[in-house]
Amino acid sequence: MDEYAWPTGSQVPAADLVRENWEATVAALPVEAWITGDVIGRQPFGVFIRVGGVPDAIALAEITAMPQGMDLPALRAFVSGVVFWRTAHNHQVKVRLDE
């Protein structure tokens, strides 16, 4: 298995559901909200997270939003962090990971 993988499979909500439920995601995950979830995709720039309790949300934790010296979390790793931004154009929640 390659060390990098795009989010795929049954753990990834369909793109139309993510789009249709964006307003609910924004309401459920305000800036400074604490989140937990599972890593469902890894790329050199960061990890994609399936957010617990918000089934149609995808979060992105870029390496620039990880604690200094933290390794890129593995696929299926359980992570936690704080919402610091949301991007409406691609329906992503940006997260700063906690150690």
C-alpha positions as CSV (number, residue, x, y, z in Angstrom):
1,M,0.0,0.0,0.0
2,D,1.2,3.5,-0.9
3,E,1.9,5.8,2.1
4,Y,-0.5,8.3,0.5
5,A,-4.1,7.8,-0.4
6,W,-7.1,9.9,-1.4
7,P,-10.3,9.4,0.6
8,T,-12.3,6.6,-1.0
9,G,-14.7,3.9,0.0
10,S,-17.7,3.6,2.2
11,Q,-16.3,5.9,4.9
12,V,-16.4,8.9,2.6
13,P,-19.7,10.7,2.3
14,A,-20.9,11.2,-1.3
15,A,-20.0,14.6,-2.7
16,D,-23.6,15.6,-3.3
17,L,-24.4,14.9,0.4
18,V,-21.4,17.0,1.5
19,R,-22.7,19.8,-0.7
20,E,-26.3,19.5,0.2
21,N,-25.5,19.5,4.0
22,W,-22.9,22.2,4.0
23,E,-25.1,24.7,5.9
24,A,-25.7,22.0,8.6
25,T,-22.0,21.3,8.7
26,V,-21.2,25.0,9.2
27,A,-23.8,25.2,12.0
28,A,-22.5,22.1,13.7
29,L,-18.8,23.0,13.4
30,P,-18.2,26.7,14.2
31,V,-14.7,28.1,14.3
32,E,-13.0,27.0,17.5
33,A,-15.2,23.8,17.8
34,W,-13.3,20.8,19.1
35,I,-13.5,17.8,16.7
36,T,-12.4,14.2,16.7
37,G,-12.4,11.7,13.8
38,D,-10.7,9.1,11.7
39,V,-8.1,9.8,9.0
40,I,-9.6,8.7,5.7
41,G,-7.0,10.1,3.4
42,R,-3.3,11.1,3.4
43,Q,-1.4,13.3,1.1
44,P,2.0,15.0,1.5
45,F,0.2,18.3,2.4
46,G,-2.0,16.8,5.1
47,V,-4.8,14.5,6.1
48,F,-8.5,14.2,5.4
49,I,-10.7,13.4,8.4
50,R,-14.2,12.0,8.7
51,V,-15.6,14.1,11.6
52,G,-17.3,12.2,14.4
53,G,-20.9,13.2,14.9
54,V,-21.2,15.1,11.6
55,P,-21.6,12.4,9.0
56,D,-21.5,14.5,5.9
57,A,-18.5,16.6,6.9
58,I,-14.9,16.2,5.7
59,A,-12.1,18.0,7.5
60,L,-8.6,18.8,6.2
61,A,-5.6,19.1,8.5
62,E,-2.7,20.5,6.5
63,I,0.8,20.0,7.7
64,T,1.0,23.7,8.4
65,A,-1.7,23.3,11.0
66,M,0.0,20.4,12.9
67,P,2.2,20.8,15.9
68,Q,5.8,21.2,15.0
69,G,7.5,17.9,14.8
70,M,4.3,15.9,14.5
71,D,4.3,13.0,12.0
72,L,1.6,12.9,9.4
73,P,-1.1,10.7,11.0
74,A,-1.6,7.2,9.4
75,L,-4.8,6.1,7.6
76,R,-7.5,5.1,10.1
77,A,-5.7,7.0,13.0
78,F,-8.0,8.7,15.5
79,V,-7.2,12.4,15.7
80,S,-8.5,15.5,17.4
81,G,-8.2,19.2,16.9
82,V,-9.9,22.6,16.6
83,V,-11.8,24.1,13.6
84,F,-10.0,27.2,12.5
85,W,-11.6,27.8,9.1
86,R,-14.2,26.6,6.6
87,T,-14.0,26.8,2.9
88,A,-17.3,27.0,1.1
89,H,-16.0,26.6,-2.4
90,N,-15.0,23.0,-1.7
91,H,-17.0,22.3,1.4
92,Q,-14.1,21.6,3.7
93,V,-13.6,22.2,7.4
94,K,-10.0,23.2,8.1
95,V,-8.6,21.8,11.4
96,R,-5.6,22.4,13.5
97,L,-4.6,19.1,15.0
98,D,-3.8,18.5,18.6
99,E,-0.8,16.4,19.7
